[in-house]
Amino acid sequence: MRTDVIESVLSELNGSSADIEASAVVSTDGLVMASLLPANLDEDRVGAMTAAMLSLGSRTSDELARGDLQQTLTKSSKGYVVMTQAGEEAVVTVLAKETAKLGLVFLDVKRAAQDIEKLI
């Protein structure tokens, strides 16, 4: 795995929309593979929170017979956290503004996740 190539995909993702404030690629066990985060966000915390949400989302999907987890969305007063699977072993986590056009964010994140899946 080449971190610099994954970071270039994240850079393109962040540049694709002014609504995307930060992004990271996290393994399913919570290790950050690559990230473009602001200085005030701890990379390890992003990884841990991503793993926790993936675990909870996956269990919820299973318990409610909704199939395999593909994406989680958290809406908060200051914006969104979108997590999209990038293959079996990773997830793309994106922080978006509260005014974000979610359809476009989802499309951009999906494309980035597909690119990252090929790299991992």
MODELLER restraints for C-alpha pairs under 7 A, 6 or more apart:
rsr = mdl.restraints
at = mdl.atoms
rsr.add(forms.Gaussian(group=physical.xy_distance, feature=features.Distance(at['CA:1:A'], at['CA:119:A']), mean=6.63, stdev=0.5))
rsr.add(forms.Gaussian(group=physical.xy_distance, feature=features.Distance(at['CA:1:A'], at['CA:120:A']), mean=5.72, stdev=0.5))
rsr.add(forms.Gaussian(group=physical.xy_distance, feature=features.Distance(at['CA:3:A'], at['CA:33:A']), mean=6.81, stdev=0.5))
rsr.add(forms.Gaussian(group=physical.xy_distance, feature=features.Distance(at['CA:3:A'], at['CA:34:A']), mean=5.94, stdev=0.5))
rsr.add(forms.Gaussian(group=physical.xy_distance, feature=features.Distance(at['CA:6:A'], at['CA:34:A']), mean=6.52, stdev=0.5))
rsr.add(forms.Gaussian(group=physical.xy_distance, feature=features.Distance(at['CA:6:A'], at['CA:116:A']), mean=6.47, stdev=0.5))
rsr.add(forms.Gaussian(group=physical.xy_distance, feature=features.Distance(at['CA:7:A'], at['CA:34:A']), mean=5.88, stdev=0.5))
rsr.add(forms.Gaussian(group=physical.xy_distance, feature=features.Distance(at['CA:7:A'], at['CA:35:A']), mean=6.51, stdev=0.5))
rsr.add(forms.Gaussian(group=physical.xy_distance, feature=features.Distance(at['CA:9:A'], at['CA:112:A']), mean=6.42, stdev=0.5))
rsr.add(forms.Gaussian(group=physical.xy_distance, feature=features.Distance(at['CA:10:A'], at['CA:23:A']), mean=6.40, stdev=0.5))
rsr.add(forms.Gaussian(group=physical.xy_distance, feature=features.Distance(at['CA:10:A'], at['CA:36:A']), mean=6.83, stdev=0.5))
rsr.add(forms.Gaussian(group=physical.xy_distance, feature=features.Distance(at['CA:13:A'], at['CA:108:A']), mean=6.49, stdev=0.5))
rsr.add(forms.Gaussian(group=physical.xy_distance, feature=features.Distance(at['CA:13:A'], at['CA:109:A']), mean=6.97, stdev=0.5))
rsr.add(forms.Gaussian(group=physical.xy_distance, feature=features.Distance(at['CA:13:A'], at['CA:112:A']), mean=6.47, stdev=0.5))
rsr.add(forms.Gaussian(group=physical.xy_distance, feature=features.Distance(at['CA:14:A'], at['CA:20:A']), mean=5.53, stdev=0.5))
rsr.add(forms.Gaussian(group=physical.xy_distance, feature=features.Distance(at['CA:14:A'], at['CA:21:A']), mean=6.72, stdev=0.5))
rsr.add(forms.Gaussian(group=physical.xy_distance, feature=features.Distance(at['CA:14:A'], at['CA:22:A']), mean=6.58, stdev=0.5))
rsr.add(forms.Gaussian(group=physical.xy_distance, feature=features.Distance(at['CA:14:A'], at['CA:23:A']), mean=6.99, stdev=0.5))
rsr.add(forms.Gaussian(group=physical.xy_distance, feature=features.Distance(at['CA:19:A'], at['CA:96:A']), mean=5.38, stdev=0.5))
rsr.add(forms.Gaussian(group=physical.xy_distance, feature=features.Distance(at['CA:19:A'], at['CA:97:A']), mean=5.27, stdev=0.5))
rsr.add(forms.Gaussian(group=physical.xy_distance, feature=features.Distance(at['CA:19:A'], at['CA:100:A']), mean=5.08, stdev=0.5))
rsr.add(forms.Gaussian(group=physical.xy_distance, feature=features.Distance(at['CA:20:A'], at['CA:94:A']), mean=6.88, stdev=0.5))
rsr.add(forms.Gaussian(group=physical.xy_distance, feature=features.Distance(at['CA:20:A'], at['CA:95:A']), mean=6.01, stdev=0.5))
rsr.add(forms.Gaussian(group=physical.xy_distance, feature=features.Distance(at['CA:20:A'], at['CA:96:A']), mean=4.43, stdev=0.5))
rsr.add(forms.Gaussian(group=physical.xy_distance, feature=features.Distance(at['CA:20:A'], at['CA:97:A']), mean=6.55, stdev=0.5))
rsr.add(forms.Gaussian(group=physical.xy_distance, feature=features.Distance(at['CA:21:A'], at['CA:95:A']), mean=5.54, stdev=0.5))
rsr.add(forms.Gaussian(group=physical.xy_distance, feature=features.Distance(at['CA:21:A'], at['CA:96:A']), mean=5.43, stdev=0.5))
rsr.add(forms.Gaussian(group=physical.xy_distance, feature=features.Distance(at['CA:21:A'], at['CA:97:A']), mean=6.84, stdev=0.5))
rsr.add(forms.Gaussian(group=physical.xy_distance, feature=features.Distance(at['CA:22:A'], at['CA:36:A']), mean=5.77, stdev=0.5))
rsr.add(forms.Gaussian(group=physical.xy_distance, feature=features.Distance(at['CA:22:A'], at['CA:37:A']), mean=5.00, stdev=0.5))
rsr.add(forms.Gaussian(group=physical.xy_distance, feature=features.Distance(at['CA:22:A'], at['CA:38:A']), mean=6.87, stdev=0.5))
rsr.add(forms.Gaussian(group=physical.xy_distance, feature=features.Distance(at['CA:22:A'], at['CA:94:A']), mean=5.74, stdev=0.5))
rsr.add(forms.Gaussian(group=physical.xy_distance, feature=features.Distance(at['CA:22:A'], at['CA:95:A']), mean=5.15, stdev=0.5))
rsr.add(forms.Gaussian(group=physical.xy_distance, feature=features.Distance(at['CA:23:A'], at['CA:35:A']), mean=5.87, stdev=0.5))
rsr.add(forms.Gaussian(group=physical.xy_distance, feature=features.Distance(at['CA:23:A'], at['CA:36:A']), mean=5.42, stdev=0.5))
rsr.add(forms.Gaussian(group=physical.xy_distance, feature=features.Distance(at['CA:23:A'], at['CA:37:A']), mean=6.23, stdev=0.5))
rsr.add(forms.Gaussian(group=physical.xy_distance, feature=features.Distance(at['CA:23:A'], at['CA:93:A']), mean=5.50, stdev=0.5))
rsr.add(forms.Gaussian(group=physical.xy_distance, feature=features.Distance(at['CA:23:A'], at['CA:94:A']), mean=4.36, stdev=0.5))
rsr.add(forms.Gaussian(group=physical.xy_distance, feature=features.Distance(at['CA:23:A'], at['CA:95:A']), mean=6.30, stdev=0.5))
rsr.add(forms.Gaussian(group=physical.xy_distance, feature=features.Distance(at['CA:24:A'], at['CA:34:A']), mean=5.73, stdev=0.5))
rsr.add(forms.Gaussian(group=physical.xy_distance, feature=features.Distance(at['CA:24:A'], at['CA:35:A']), mean=3.99, stdev=0.5))
rsr.add(forms.Gaussian(group=physical.xy_distance, feature=features.Distance(at['CA:24:A'], at['CA:36:A']), mean=6.10, stdev=0.5))
rsr.add(forms.Gaussian(group=physical.xy_distance, feature=features.Distance(at['CA:24:A'], at['CA:92:A']), mean=5.76, stdev=0.5))
rsr.add(forms.Gaussian(group=physical.xy_distance, feature=features.Distance(at['CA:24:A'], at['CA:93:A']), mean=5.22, stdev=0.5))
rsr.add(forms.Gaussian(group=physical.xy_distance, feature=features.Distance(at['CA:24:A'], at['CA:94:A']), mean=6.63, stdev=0.5))
rsr.add(forms.Gaussian(group=physical.xy_distance, feature=features.Distance(at['CA:25:A'], at['CA:32:A']), mean=6.01, stdev=0.5))
rsr.add(forms.Gaussian(group=physical.xy_distance, feature=features.Distance(at['CA:25:A'], at['CA:33:A']), mean=5.49, stdev=0.5))
rsr.add(forms.Gaussian(group=physical.xy_distance, feature=features.Distance(at['CA:25:A'], at['CA:34:A']), mean=5.33, stdev=0.5))
rsr.add(forms.Gaussian(group=physical.xy_distance, feature=features.Distance(at['CA:25:A'], at['CA:35:A']), mean=6.18, stdev=0.5))
rsr.add(forms.Gaussian(group=physical.xy_distance, feature=features.Distance(at['CA:25:A'], at['CA:90:A']), mean=6.63, stdev=0.5))
rsr.add(forms.Gaussian(group=physical.xy_distance, feature=features.Distance(at['CA:25:A'], at['CA:91:A']), mean=5.70, stdev=0.5))
rsr.add(forms.Gaussian(group=physical.xy_distance, feature=features.Distance(at['CA:25:A'], at['CA:92:A']), mean=4.64, stdev=0.5))
rsr.add(forms.Gaussian(group=physical.xy_distance, feature=features.Distance(at['CA:25:A'], at['CA:93:A']), mean=6.28, stdev=0.5))
rsr.add(forms.Gaussian(group=physical.xy_distance, feature=features.Distance(at['CA:26:A'], at['CA:32:A']), mean=4.35, stdev=0.5))
rsr.add(forms.Gaussian(group=physical.xy_distance, feature=features.Distance(at['CA:26:A'], at['CA:33:A']), mean=5.49, stdev=0.5))
rsr.add(forms.Gaussian(group=physical.xy_distance, feature=features.Distance(at['CA:26:A'], at['CA:47:A']), mean=5.93, stdev=0.5))
rsr.add(forms.Gaussian(group=physical.xy_distance, feature=features.Distance(at['CA:26:A'], at['CA:90:A']), mean=5.50, stdev=0.5))
rsr.add(forms.Gaussian(group=physical.xy_distance, feature=features.Distance(at['CA:26:A'], at['CA:91:A']), mean=5.38, stdev=0.5))
rsr.add(forms.Gaussian(group=physical.xy_distance, feature=features.Distance(at['CA:26:A'], at['CA:92:A']), mean=6.45, stdev=0.5))
rsr.add(forms.Gaussian(group=physical.xy_distance, feature=features.Distance(at['CA:27:A'], at['CA:33:A']), mean=6.72, stdev=0.5))
rsr.add(forms.Gaussian(group=physical.xy_distance, feature=features.Distance(at['CA:27:A'], at['CA:89:A']), mean=5.63, stdev=0.5))
rsr.add(forms.Gaussian(group=physical.xy_distance, feature=features.Distance(at['CA:27:A'], at['CA:90:A']), mean=4.20, stdev=0.5))
rsr.add(forms.Gaussian(group=physical.xy_distance, feature=features.Distance(at['CA:27:A'], at['CA:91:A']), mean=6.32, stdev=0.5))
rsr.add(forms.Gaussian(group=physical.xy_distance, feature=features.Distance(at['CA:28:A'], at['CA:51:A']), mean=5.95, stdev=0.5))
rsr.add(forms.Gaussian(group=physical.xy_distance, feature=features.Distance(at['CA:28:A'], at['CA:89:A']), mean=5.48, stdev=0.5))
rsr.add(forms.Gaussian(group=physical.xy_distance, feature=features.Distance(at['CA:28:A'], at['CA:90:A']), mean=5.26, stdev=0.5))
rsr.add(forms.Gaussian(group=physical.xy_distance, feature=features.Distance(at['CA:28:A'], at['CA:91:A']), mean=6.76, stdev=0.5))
rsr.add(forms.Gaussian(group=physical.xy_distance, feature=features.Distance(at['CA:29:A'], at['CA:51:A']), mean=5.78, stdev=0.5))
rsr.add(forms.Gaussian(group=physical.xy_distance, feature=features.Distance(at['CA:30:A'], at['CA:47:A']), mean=4.47, stdev=0.5))
rsr.add(forms.Gaussian(group=physical.xy_distance, feature=features.Distance(at['CA:30:A'], at['CA:48:A']), mean=5.11, stdev=0.5))
rsr.add(forms.Gaussian(group=physical.xy_distance, feature=features.Distance(at['CA:30:A'], at['CA:50:A']), mean=6.39, stdev=0.5))
rsr.add(forms.Gaussian(group=physical.xy_distance, feature=features.Distance(at['CA:30:A'], at['CA:51:A']), mean=4.69, stdev=0.5))
rsr.add(forms.Gaussian(group=physical.xy_distance, feature=features.Distance(at['CA:31:A'], at['CA:47:A']), mean=5.55, stdev=0.5))
rsr.add(forms.Gaussian(group=physical.xy_distance, feature=features.Distance(at['CA:32:A'], at['CA:43:A']), mean=6.88, stdev=0.5))
rsr.add(forms.Gaussian(group=physical.xy_distance, feature=features.Distance(at['CA:32:A'], at['CA:47:A']), mean=5.48, stdev=0.5))
rsr.add(forms.Gaussian(group=physical.xy_distance, feature=features.Distance(at['CA:57:A'], at['CA:69:A']), mean=6.73, stdev=0.5))
rsr.add(forms.Gaussian(group=physical.xy_distance, feature=features.Distance(at['CA:57:A'], at['CA:72:A']), mean=6.89, stdev=0.5))
rsr.add(forms.Gaussian(group=physical.xy_distance, feature=features.Distance(at['CA:58:A'], at['CA:69:A']), mean=5.39, stdev=0.5))
rsr.add(forms.Gaussian(group=physical.xy_distance, feature=features.Distance(at['CA:61:A'], at['CA:67:A']), mean=5.96, stdev=0.5))
rsr.add(forms.Gaussian(group=physical.xy_distance, feature=features.Distance(at['CA:61:A'], at['CA:68:A']), mean=6.62, stdev=0.5))
rsr.add(forms.Gaussian(group=physical.xy_distance, feature=features.Distance(at['CA:61:A'], at['CA:69:A']), mean=6.16, stdev=0.5))
rsr.add(forms.Gaussian(group=physical.xy_distance, feature=features.Distance(at['CA:70:A'], at['CA:84:A']), mean=5.97, stdev=0.5))
rsr.add(forms.Gaussian(group=physical.xy_distance, feature=features.Distance(at['CA:70:A'], at['CA:85:A']), mean=5.51, stdev=0.5))
rsr.add(forms.Gaussian(group=physical.xy_distance, feature=features.Distance(at['CA:71:A'], at['CA:83:A']), mean=5.41, stdev=0.5))
rsr.add(forms.Gaussian(group=physical.xy_distance, feature=features.Distance(at['CA:71:A'], at['CA:84:A']), mean=4.42, stdev=0.5))
rsr.add(forms.Gaussian(group=physical.xy_distance, feature=features.Distance(at['CA:71:A'], at['CA:85:A']), mean=6.33, stdev=0.5))
rsr.add(forms.Gaussian(group=physical.xy_distance, feature=features.Distance(at['CA:72:A'], at['CA:82:A']), mean=5.83, stdev=0.5))
rsr.add(forms.Gaussian(group=physical.xy_distance, feature=features.Distance(at['CA:72:A'], at['CA:83:A']), mean=5.14, stdev=0.5))
rsr.add(forms.Gaussian(group=physical.xy_distance, feature=features.Distance(at['CA:72:A'], at['CA:84:A']), mean=6.69, stdev=0.5))
rsr.add(forms.Gaussian(group=physical.xy_distance, feature=features.Distance(at['CA:73:A'], at['CA:80:A']), mean=6.93, stdev=0.5))
rsr.add(forms.Gaussian(group=physical.xy_distance, feature=features.Distance(at['CA:73:A'], at['CA:81:A']), mean=5.79, stdev=0.5))
rsr.add(forms.Gaussian(group=physical.xy_distance, feature=features.Distance(at['CA:73:A'], at['CA:82:A']), mean=4.73, stdev=0.5))
rsr.add(forms.Gaussian(group=physical.xy_distance, feature=features.Distance(at['CA:73:A'], at['CA:83:A']), mean=6.56, stdev=0.5))
rsr.add(forms.Gaussian(group=physical.xy_distance, feature=features.Distance(at['CA:74:A'], at['CA:80:A']), mean=5.52, stdev=0.5))
rsr.add(forms.Gaussian(group=physical.xy_distance, feature=features.Distance(at['CA:74:A'], at['CA:81:A']), mean=5.05, stdev=0.5))
rsr.add(forms.Gaussian(group=physical.xy_distance, feature=features.Distance(at['CA:74:A'], at['CA:82:A']), mean=6.55, stdev=0.5))
rsr.add(forms.Gaussian(group=physical.xy_distance, feature=features.Distance(at['CA:75:A'], at['CA:81:A']), mean=6.70, stdev=0.5))
rsr.add(forms.Gaussian(group=physical.xy_distance, feature=features.Distance(at['CA:77:A'], at['CA:98:A']), mean=7.00, stdev=0.5))
rsr.add(forms.Gaussian(group=physical.xy_distance, feature=features.Distance(at['CA:78:A'], at['CA:97:A']), mean=6.75, stdev=0.5))
rsr.add(forms.Gaussian(group=physical.xy_distance, feature=features.Distance(at['CA:78:A'], at['CA:98:A']), mean=5.45, stdev=0.5))
rsr.add(forms.Gaussian(group=physical.xy_distance, feature=features.Distance(at['CA:79:A'], at['CA:96:A']), mean=5.65, stdev=0.5))
rsr.add(forms.Gaussian(group=physical.xy_distance, feature=features.Distance(at['CA:79:A'], at['CA:97:A']), mean=4.48, stdev=0.5))
rsr.add(forms.Gaussian(group=physical.xy_distance, feature=features.Distance(at['CA:79:A'], at['CA:98:A']), mean=3.65, stdev=0.5))
rsr.add(forms.Gaussian(group=physical.xy_distance, feature=features.Distance(at['CA:80:A'], at['CA:95:A']), mean=5.76, stdev=0.5))
rsr.add(forms.Gaussian(group=physical.xy_distance, feature=features.Distance(at['CA:80:A'], at['CA:96:A']), mean=5.05, stdev=0.5))
rsr.add(forms.Gaussian(group=physical.xy_distance, feature=features.Distance(at['CA:80:A'], at['CA:97:A']), mean=6.34, stdev=0.5))
rsr.add(forms.Gaussian(group=physical.xy_distance, feature=features.Distance(at['CA:80:A'], at['CA:98:A']), mean=6.28, stdev=0.5))
rsr.add(forms.Gaussian(group=physical.xy_distance, feature=features.Distance(at['CA:81:A'], at['CA:93:A']), mean=6.96, stdev=0.5))
rsr.add(forms.Gaussian(group=physical.xy_distance, feature=features.Distance(at['CA:81:A'], at['CA:94:A']), mean=5.70, stdev=0.5))
rsr.add(forms.Gaussian(group=physical.xy_distance, feature=features.Distance(at['CA:81:A'], at['CA:95:A']), mean=4.78, stdev=0.5))
rsr.add(forms.Gaussian(group=physical.xy_distance, feature=features.Distance(at['CA:81:A'], at['CA:96:A']), mean=6.42, stdev=0.5))
rsr.add(forms.Gaussian(group=physical.xy_distance, feature=features.Distance(at['CA:82:A'], at['CA:93:A']), mean=5.72, stdev=0.5))
rsr.add(forms.Gaussian(group=physical.xy_distance, feature=features.Distance(at['CA:82:A'], at['CA:94:A']), mean=5.15, stdev=0.5))
rsr.add(forms.Gaussian(group=physical.xy_distance, feature=features.Distance(at['CA:82:A'], at['CA:95:A']), mean=6.55, stdev=0.5))
rsr.add(forms.Gaussian(group=physical.xy_distance, feature=features.Distance(at['CA:83:A'], at['CA:91:A']), mean=6.33, stdev=0.5))
rsr.add(forms.Gaussian(group=physical.xy_distance, feature=features.Distance(at['CA:83:A'], at['CA:92:A']), mean=5.53, stdev=0.5))
rsr.add(forms.Gaussian(group=physical.xy_distance, feature=features.Distance(at['CA:83:A'], at['CA:93:A']), mean=4.44, stdev=0.5))
rsr.add(forms.Gaussian(group=physical.xy_distance, feature=features.Distance(at['CA:83:A'], at['CA:94:A']), mean=6.40, stdev=0.5))
rsr.add(forms.Gaussian(group=physical.xy_distance, feature=features.Distance(at['CA:84:A'], at['CA:91:A']), mean=5.42, stdev=0.5))
rsr.add(forms.Gaussian(group=physical.xy_distance, feature=features.Distance(at['CA:84:A'], at['CA:92:A']), mean=5.25, stdev=0.5))
rsr.add(forms.Gaussian(group=physical.xy_distance, feature=features.Distance(at['CA:84:A'], at['CA:93:A']), mean=6.64, stdev=0.5))
rsr.add(forms.Gaussian(group=physical.xy_distance, feature=features.Distance(at['CA:84:A'], at['CA:110:A']), mean=6.98, stdev=0.5))
rsr.add(forms.Gaussian(group=physical.xy_distance, feature=features.Distance(at['CA:84:A'], at['CA:113:A']), mean=6.90, stdev=0.5))
rsr.add(forms.Gaussian(group=physical.xy_distance, feature=features.Distance(at['CA:85:A'], at['CA:91:A']), mean=4.32, stdev=0.5))
rsr.add(forms.Gaussian(group=physical.xy_distance, feature=features.Distance(at['CA:85:A'], at['CA:92:A']), mean=6.36, stdev=0.5))
rsr.add(forms.Gaussian(group=physical.xy_distance, feature=features.Distance(at['CA:85:A'], at['CA:113:A']), mean=6.71, stdev=0.5))
rsr.add(forms.Gaussian(group=physical.xy_distance, feature=features.Distance(at['CA:86:A'], at['CA:92:A']), mean=6.41, stdev=0.5))
rsr.add(forms.Gaussian(group=physical.xy_distance, feature=features.Distance(at['CA:86:A'], at['CA:113:A']), mean=4.60, stdev=0.5))
rsr.add(forms.Gaussian(group=physical.xy_distance, feature=features.Distance(at['CA:86:A'], at['CA:114:A']), mean=6.18, stdev=0.5))
rsr.add(forms.Gaussian(group=physical.xy_distance, feature=features.Distance(at['CA:86:A'], at['CA:116:A']), mean=6.28, stdev=0.5))
rsr.add(forms.Gaussian(group=physical.xy_distance, feature=features.Distance(at['CA:86:A'], at['CA:117:A']), mean=4.90, stdev=0.5))
rsr.add(forms.Gaussian(group=physical.xy_distance, feature=features.Distance(at['CA:87:A'], at['CA:117:A']), mean=5.11, stdev=0.5))
rsr.add(forms.Gaussian(group=physical.xy_distance, feature=features.Distance(at['CA:92:A'], at['CA:113:A']), mean=6.18, stdev=0.5))
